[in-house]
Amino acid sequence: MAFKTGQIYPQVGTRLPVSHKVILLIRKRLDEDLWEKNNLNSKLDGYDIYYSITTRRNQTDLKVIGPKTDKRNKFIVWTIYFPYHPIVDNEVPIKIFIRCFFEAIITSLCTFGCSEEDVMRIEAGVLKEVVGNKDFAFSETTY
């Protein structure tokens, strides 16, 4: 079992300037550093955690909705509405995106006994690895 993500943008022309490589790295770090340590497989009865990433142009703050249970796919789903302009108008949008994502992770995972300190440690490592690293830069071709 693992962490999963998906991105959906209901407004035409609205998206977050984040490479899929960043999201994959976050998932990898969560799997490696939180899943087993917190015994999530047994706590979640074999379900995966799924984060649905979205935003709207008028979304001004972070909003986490859930959890919802998708029994057919064995997912526990949280939808994360990211603040649009605070991210896309920022000089370093990926930094704000990562901070918001980890704030949402804290909101959702603390209900399963994951420590906020562990999540913040993972966030610091991801920020250090991603910010300023051209391998994680967003471009239209790596969307």
C-alpha positions, 0 to 999 in steps of 0.5 A: 500500500502507498501514497497516490496522487492525481491532478484535476483542474476544472477551470480551463487554463488553470494549473499549478506550475509544478513538475510531476517529478516533485509530486513523485518525490513527495510520494516516494519520501512519504512511502519511505519515511511514514508508511511503515514507521506508522504502521499505516497498512494495518491502520488503513486496512490495506487502503492506499491514501490518495491526494487529489490536487486541484485549484481554482483561480479564485482559491485564496487559501489551502483547503483540505476536504476528506477523507472519503472512502473509495471502496472499489479502488481501496483508496482513502481520498483527500482533495487538496485545493491549493491557493492559486495566486499565492503559488503562481504569482510567487517568485519561487512557486514550488516552495509555496506548493510544497509547504501547502502540500505538507500542511495538507499532509499534516492535516490528514495524516495526524488523524492516523497517528503520524507525527507532525515532526516527522512530516515537517522533517520530510518537508525540509528534505524535499524543499532542500532537494527541489528548490533551485534544482533544475531536474525538478523545474517545471516546463510545459514539456514536463507537465 
